[in-house]
């Protein structure tokens, strides 16, 4: 098969022939039709993000494709089914606290690296081998529609955070980082899950106005000033009532004061979800007042990715018409131009933008 291979950090992807994946028990082979390119993939490939990757590797976290072959333990899948390949691979010998690897992207800890040795190659290829439980049926779609369905990979991240916080219909949510790629996805997911109002702080007036234009007055924009106390009060005032849940998806470059200002808006007995990158690039950690957390019974959820059933549940939200994939502006490249796709994704990583490779 043809594949894009990362052989060393800082070098371009090599487009070359690679061995076809071999089917084993508990596995599915998928013909990749479309796969998204993360906006920060260039930083992963350069080594800047210091992701745990055992090179050489075919990168690419998840994708949309059609089932090519199934193992003997698959009872619902059929050859030819349209599927989403969930990149969050979990060890099967520890249900309570499984090791995790993101197939084709990174791994968490020594256990995750062991997983990566087997489920290592991702979706920047004509075929990929995926754990059976990670192959989620989409129902009937067209080849052209596969490009837009790649947005699932972005939407799943905030969906996992809101599931952890047990977001309920009618609640008020604040999305810290709402003007980014994952943050704007969080706004759309929260509304699809029935949030009454989403407070959307940010510094970019154009993007804030676009969020309101897309979703109406259920989105309450707040222009950040950089003053922690003022921003905290402005965000509280923008909400129609107490803020039930704060979701943070800020990138590593953001100051902890910006994140803290958002977190401190949550009501007593409220929930906070931390899915961003603050502190991952070094520098000061996030400091929160112990007495405030304790006396106000604040629940803080650190969340990495999402539970195993999240993809199927999110697909159901799309099929019900509650979550729209056509919000995304997509640009597609073929596999021969994978390096150009990575460059394009880095330059076009804003809200509701999607760069896709179609092998």
C-alpha positions in Angstrom: 0.0 0.0 0.0 1.0 3.6 -0.4 1.7 5.5 2.9 3.2 8.7 4.3 6.0 7.7 6.7 7.6 9.9 9.4 11.2 8.5 9.6 12.8 11.2 11.8 11.7 14.3 13.6 12.2 17.4 11.5 12.2 15.6 8.2 9.3 15.6 5.7 7.0 12.7 5.4 8.2 10.1 2.9 5.5 9.0 0.5 6.4 5.3 -0.3 5.2 1.8 -0.4 4.6 0.1 2.9 3.6 -3.5 3.9 -0.2 -4.1 3.9 -1.5 -4.5 7.5 -2.1 -8.2 8.5 -5.3 -9.1 10.2 -5.3 -10.6 13.6 -7.9 -11.7 16.1 -9.6 -8.7 17.7 -8.7 -6.5 14.8 -10.2 -5.0 11.6 -8.5 -3.8 8.4 -10.0 -0.6 7.0 -9.5 1.0 3.6 -8.9 4.7 4.5 -11.1 7.1 2.5 -10.4 10.3 4.5 -8.4 11.4 7.5 -8.1 14.8 9.2 -4.8 16.6 9.6 -4.4 18.2 13.0 -3.5 21.9 12.9 -0.5 21.3 15.1 0.7 18.2 13.3 3.7 20.2 12.0 4.8 20.7 15.6 4.5 16.9 16.3 6.6 16.0 13.2 9.2 18.6 14.0 9.6 17.3 17.6 8.5 20.6 19.1 5.6 18.9 21.0 7.8 16.1 22.2 5.1 13.5 21.5 5.9 9.9 22.4 6.4 8.3 19.0 8.6 5.3 18.2 9.9 6.1 14.7 9.5 5.2 11.9 5.7 5.4 12.0 2.8 6.1 9.6 1.1 9.0 11.4 -2.6 9.9 11.4 -5.1 9.7 14.4 -8.2 7.9 13.2 -10.2 8.4 10.0 -13.2 7.5 7.9 -13.1 4.4 5.7 -14.7 1.1 4.7 -14.2 -2.2 6.3 -11.9 -4.4 4.2 -11.5 -7.4 6.6 -12.8 -8.5 10.0 -11.7 -11.0 12.6 -13.8 -13.9 14.1 -14.9 -11.9 17.1 -16.8 -9.2 15.1 -20.5 -9.9 15.0 -22.0 -6.6 13.8 -19.5 -5.4 11.3 -19.5 -6.4 7.6 -17.0 -5.9 4.8 -17.9 -2.7 3.0 -19.4 -0.9 6.1 -18.6 2.8 6.4 -16.9 3.3 9.7 -15.1 5.9 11.9 -11.8 4.6 13.2 -11.4 5.8 16.8 -7.7 6.5 17.5 -8.0 6.1 21.3 -6.6 2.6 21.8 -6.9 1.1 25.3 -5.2 -1.9 26.8 -7.6 -4.8 27.2 -6.2 -6.3 30.4 -7.1 -3.4 32.8 -10.6 -2.1 32.6 -10.4 0.3 35.6 -7.3 2.2 34.5 -6.3 1.1 31.0 -3.1 2.3 29.3 -3.8 4.5 26.3 -2.2 5.2 23.0 -3.5 7.5 20.3 -2.9 5.5 17.2 -0.6 7.3 14.8 0.0 10.2 17.2 1.3 9.6 20.7 1.2 7.3 23.8 0.8 7.8 27.5 3.5 6.3 29.7 5.4 2.9 29.3 2.1 1.0 28.9 1.0 3.3 26.1 4.3 2.7 24.4 3.7 -1.0 24.5 0.4 -0.5 22.8 2.1 1.6 20.2 4.4 -1.1 19.3 1.5 -3.1 17.8 -1.2 -0.5 17.0 1.3 2.0 15.9 0.6 2.9 12.3 -2.2 5.5 11.7 -4.3 6.7 8.8 -2.0 8.5 6.5 -2.1 5.3 4.3 -4.4 3.4 2.0 -5.1 0.9 4.8 -4.9 0.7 8.6 -5.3 -2.0 11.2 -7.6 -1.0 14.1 -8.8 -2.8 17.3 -12.3 -4.2 16.7 -13.8 -2.1 19.5 -12.5 1.1 17.9 -14.3 0.6 14.6 -17.7 2.5 14.8 -20.3 2.1 12.2 -21.6 5.3 10.5 -24.4 4.0 8.4 -24.6 4.7 4.7 -22.6 7.7 3.5 -21.0 8.7 0.2 -17.3 9.0 -0.5 -17.6 12.8 -0.8 -19.3 12.9 2.6 -16.4 11.0 4.2 -14.4 14.2 4.1 -16.8 16.1 6.3 -17.3 13.1 8.7 -13.6 13.6 9.6 -14.8 16.4 11.9 -15.9 13.7 14.4 -12.3 13.4 15.5 -12.3 17.1 16.6 -15.8 17.1 18.1 -15.2 14.0 20.1 -12.6 15.7 22.3 -15.0 18.3 23.9 -17.8 15.7 23.9 -15.7 13.5 26.2 -15.2 16.5 28.5 -18.9 17.2 28.7 -19.7 13.5 29.3 -17.2 13.5 32.2 -18.9 16.6 33.7 -22.4 15.1 33.2 -23.6 18.1 31.3 -27.4 18.3 31.4 -29.9 20.0 29.0 -30.8 23.5 30.1 -27.4 24.2 31.8 -25.1 27.2 31.3 -21.6 26.4 30.0 -18.5 28.5 29.7 -16.0 27.4 27.1 -12.5 28.8 27.9 -10.7 28.8 24.5 -13.9 29.2 22.5 -12.3 30.9 19.5 -9.9 28.0 18.8 -10.5 24.8 16.7 -11.3 22.6 19.6 -13.0 25.4 21.6 -15.4 26.3 18.8 -16.2 22.5 18.5 -17.0 22.6 22.2 -19.5 25.4 21.7 -21.3 23.4 19.0 -21.2 20.2 21.0 -22.5 21.9 24.2 -25.5 23.3 22.3 -26.2 20.0 20.6 -26.3 18.4 24.1 -28.9 20.9 25.1 -27.0 23.6 26.9 -29.3 26.7 27.3 -26.4 29.1 27.0 -22.7 29.0 26.2 -20.5 31.9 27.4 -17.7 32.3 24.8 -14.7 34.4 26.0 -12.0 35.4 23.6 -9.9 38.2 22.1 -10.9 37.9 18.4 -14.0 40.0 17.7 -14.5 38.5 14.3 -14.5 34.9 15.6 -16.8 35.8 18.5 -19.2 37.5 16.1 -19.1 34.4 13.9 -20.0 32.1 16.8 -23.1 34.2 17.5 -23.9 34.3 13.8 -23.8 30.5 13.6 -25.6 29.6 16.7 -27.7 32.7 17.7 -28.2 34.3 21.1 -27.6 31.1 23.0 -23.9 32.1 22.6 -22.8 35.0 24.8 -19.5 36.4 23.6 -17.1 38.1 26.1 -14.1 40.2 24.9 -11.1 39.4 27.2 -9.1 42.3 28.5 -6.2 40.4 30.1 -7.1 41.6 33.6 -8.0 38.5 35.6 -10.5 40.0 38.0 -12.2 42.1 35.3 -12.4 39.2 32.9 -13.9 36.9 35.6 -16.6 39.4 36.4 -17.4 40.1 32.8 -17.8 36.4 32.1 -20.2 36.0 35.0 -22.3 39.0 33.9 -22.6 37.6 30.4 -24.3 34.5 31.6 -28.1 34.6 32.1 -27.6 32.9 35.5 -25.1 30.9 37.4 -22.5 29.0 35.3 -22.9 25.3 35.8 -19.9 24.0 33.9 -16.6 25.5 32.8 -14.7 23.7 30.0 -11.1 24.7 29.4 -9.3 23.8 26.1 -6.7 26.5 26.1 -3.4 25.7 24.3 0.0 25.5 26.1 1.0 29.0 25.1 -1.8 30.7 27.2 -1.1 32.2 30.6 -2.5 30.4 33.6 -4.2 33.7 34.7 -6.5 33.5 31.7 -7.5 29.9 32.5 -8.0 30.7 36.2 -10.3 33.7 35.4 -12.6 31.3 33.5 -12.5 28.6 36.1 -13.4 30.9 39.0 -16.7 31.8 37.3 -18.3 28.5 38.1 -21.1 28.4 40.6 -21.0 26.6 44.0 -21.4 22.8 43.4 -20.4 23.4 39.7 -18.1 21.4 37.5 -14.8 22.3 35.8 -13.3 20.2 32.9 -9.6 20.6 32.2 -8.7 19.4 28.7 -6.2 22.1 27.5 -2.5 22.3 27.4 -1.6 24.8 30.1 1.8 23.8 31.7 2.6 21.2 29.0 5.3 23.5 27.5 6.8 24.3 31.0 6.4 27.4 33.1 4.1 27.9 36.1 1.4 25.4 36.9 -2.3 26.3 37.4 -2.9 27.5 41.0 -6.4 27.4 42.4 -7.5 28.4 45.9 -8.0 25.4 48.1 -10.6 27.0 50.4 -12.7 28.1 47.4 -12.7 24.6 45.9 -13.5 23.0 49.2 -16.2 25.4 50.6 -18.0 25.6 47.3 -17.9 21.9 46.6 -16.3 22.4 43.2 -15.7 19.2 41.1 -12.6 19.4 38.9 -12.4 16.8 36.1 -9.1 16.2 34.3 -10.1 14.5 31.0 -7.9 13.1 28.3 -10.0 12.1 25.3 -13.3 10.3 25.9 -14.9 7.0 27.0 -15.1 4.0 24.6 -18.8 4.5 23.8 -18.5 8.3 23.0 -18.0 8.0 19.3 -21.2 6.0 18.7 -23.1 8.4 20.9 -21.7 11.4 19.0 -22.6 9.8 15.6 -26.1 9.4 16.9 -26.2 13.2 17.7 -25.2 13.9 14.1 -27.7 11.4 12.7 -30.4 13.1 14.8 -29.7 16.5 13.2 -28.6 18.0 16.6 -24.9 18.4 15.6 -24.1 19.7 12.1 -21.0 18.6 10.3 -21.6 21.1 7.5 -20.4 23.9 9.8 -16.9 22.8 8.8 -15.1 24.2 5.8 -13.0 21.4 4.4 -9.9 21.3 2.2 -8.7 17.9 0.9 -5.3 16.7 -0.4 -4.3 13.3 -1.8 -1.7 11.2 -0.1 1.0 12.3 -2.5 0.6 15.8 -1.1 0.6 14.9 2.6 3.3 17.4 3.4 1.4 20.2 1.7 -1.6 19.1 3.8 0.3 19.4 7.0 1.5 22.9 6.0 -2.1 23.9 5.1 -3.5 22.6 8.4 -1.0 24.7 10.3 -1.9 27.9 8.4 -5.6 27.2 8.5 -6.3 25.9 12.0 -9.1 28.2 13.0 -12.7 27.5 14.1 -14.7 25.1 11.8 -11.8 24.6 9.4 -10.8 21.0 8.5 -7.8 19.8 6.5 -8.2 16.3 5.2 -6.0 13.7 3.4 -7.9 11.3 1.1 -5.6 8.3 0.4 
